[in-house]
Amino acid sequence: MADAIPQSTHWRDSARNPRFFMIDFRAVFPVFLLLLHIRWWSFAVTVVAIFFFTMLERYGFTVVVFFRWLRAFLAGSRKVSAPWWKR
């Protein structure tokens, strides 16, 4: 009796990010919005979103890690232990 599930996949592949052709799955949402509301500005937003998520993936960031890095970058290297109103 042949198995109905192909054995070419492995459980370790479950951690990979899904893709829509060559586009990261996070950038597919703006593409669907573009298809629903076709305007030049929505096309520009879609291109910027695809570029943003492509650059994040190229440098090894996820969205959550990028925003944590951005928060740490904006906060600076000096960390105070007491708020300014208690100093």
C-alpha positions in Angstrom: 0.0 0.0 0.0 1.6 3.3 -1.1 1.6 6.2 1.3 -0.6 9.2 0.4 1.9 11.7 1.8 5.1 12.2 -0.2 8.2 11.5 1.7 10.3 14.2 0.1 9.6 16.7 2.9 11.0 16.6 6.4 9.9 18.1 9.7 13.0 20.3 9.8 11.6 22.2 6.8 8.7 23.4 8.9 10.8 26.3 10.2 11.4 27.9 6.8 9.5 31.0 5.9 6.8 30.5 3.3 7.2 32.2 -0.1 4.9 33.4 -2.8 7.1 32.7 -5.8 10.2 34.7 -4.9 8.5 37.1 -2.5 8.6 36.7 1.3 5.2 35.8 2.8 5.1 39.1 4.8 5.2 41.1 1.6 2.3 39.2 0.0 -0.3 41.2 2.0 0.5 44.5 0.2 0.4 42.7 -3.1 -3.1 41.5 -2.4 -4.0 45.1 -1.3 -2.6 46.3 -4.6 -4.8 43.8 -6.5 -7.9 45.0 -4.6 -7.1 48.7 -4.9 -5.0 49.4 -8.1 -3.6 52.9 -7.8 -0.1 54.4 -8.3 0.3 55.1 -4.6 -0.7 51.5 -3.6 1.8 50.2 -6.2 4.5 52.4 -4.6 3.6 51.1 -1.1 3.8 47.5 -2.4 7.2 48.0 -4.0 8.5 49.7 -0.8 7.1 46.8 1.3 8.6 44.2 -0.9 12.0 46.0 -0.9 11.8 46.4 2.9 11.1 42.7 3.6 13.7 41.6 1.1 16.4 43.7 2.8 15.4 42.4 6.2 15.7 38.9 4.9 19.0 39.7 3.2 20.6 40.9 6.5 19.1 38.0 8.5 16.5 40.0 10.5 12.9 39.1 11.2 10.4 41.9 11.7 10.4 41.6 15.5 14.2 41.5 15.7 14.4 44.5 13.4 12.1 46.6 15.6 14.0 45.6 18.7 17.3 46.6 17.0 15.7 49.9 15.9 14.4 50.6 19.5 17.9 49.9 20.9 19.5 52.1 18.2 17.1 55.0 18.9 17.5 54.6 22.7 21.2 54.9 22.6 24.0 53.3 24.6 23.3 55.1 27.9 20.8 53.2 30.1 19.5 54.8 33.3 18.1 52.8 36.1 15.8 55.5 37.5 13.3 57.6 35.6 14.0 61.3 35.2 11.3 62.4 37.6 12.9 60.4 40.5 16.4 61.7 40.1 
